[in-house]
């Protein structure tokens, strides 16, 4: 198609979503990333993300204060990840 722009999805990419103060510190609500192959779980991804910018470093400075979900399912830091996953990071939910 003339004039159309086509975007190719990287085969090794994953979508990252940020919520609440995590989003404020990172500076965006979502991004597509392609971590190195050795990043195999949520804990490793958090460590890698913390190297991307000062905002990421601030958001992931204390990983115990962040919860994660992979493909809309809450998970522990040792949860395996792979290309194509949607990963969300957010503060703990409190209620009463």
N, C-alpha and C positions, 0 to 999 in steps of 0.2 A: 504494500500500500504506500503510495506516495505521500510524504509528509507525516507519516505516523512514526512514532518512536517506540521501539521495542526494548523492553528491559529483560535481560536474561537473569534468571535466578541462579545464583551460585550453588552448585551441588553441595558445598560444604557449609553453607550459611544456616543460621538459625535466627529467629526473631526474638528479640528481648523486649519485654514490656516493663516499665517502671511505674510505681504508684506512690502517692502521698509524698512524704518527705524524701523518699529515695529518688523520685522523679525530680523534685526541686533541686536536690544536690547534683544529680547527673546533668540536669539541664535539658532533658528531653523525655518524652513519654514512651518512645519506642525507637529501636534501631535494629538494623540487620548486621550481624557480625559473623565472622568466619574465624573462630579461634584455632590455634595450632592443634594438630592432631593429638598431642599429648594431653589436652584438656578433655578429661573423660567423665567428670561428674560436676555437680552443682558447686561444691567447694572449690574445685579447680577453676571453674568458670568465674566465680566471684573473685578469686585471686587475680586471674588474668584481666578481668574487667577493671579492677582497681588500678591497673597500670595504664589505662587508656587516656586518662585526663585527671587534673586535680579534682574535678567534680566527682568522677568515678571513685577516686581514692577516698574522698570524704564520705561518700555514700557507703562504701564497703569497708570502712576503717574498723568497724566492729561487726563482723559477720553474724555473731550470735543475736544481733538486733534485727536481722532481716529474715523474712520467711520467703520461701520459693514455691512455685508451682510449675510443673512441666506438663504441657498440653492440658491445662486447666485442672490438674490434680495436685493437691498439696504434696510436698515431698521433703525428705531429709537431705542434708548436705551431701550424703554419699550416693544420691540417686544418679544413675548413669544418664548421660545426655548424648544426643547424636544430631547430625545435620538434619534440618527440617523441623526440629522441635520448636515449640513456642514456649518460652520461659519467662515467667513473671516474677518480679521481685517487689516486695512490699513489707511494711512494718507489721509486727504482730498485731492481730486483731484483739481488741478488748471489748468487753461488754458487761452488762450487769442486769 
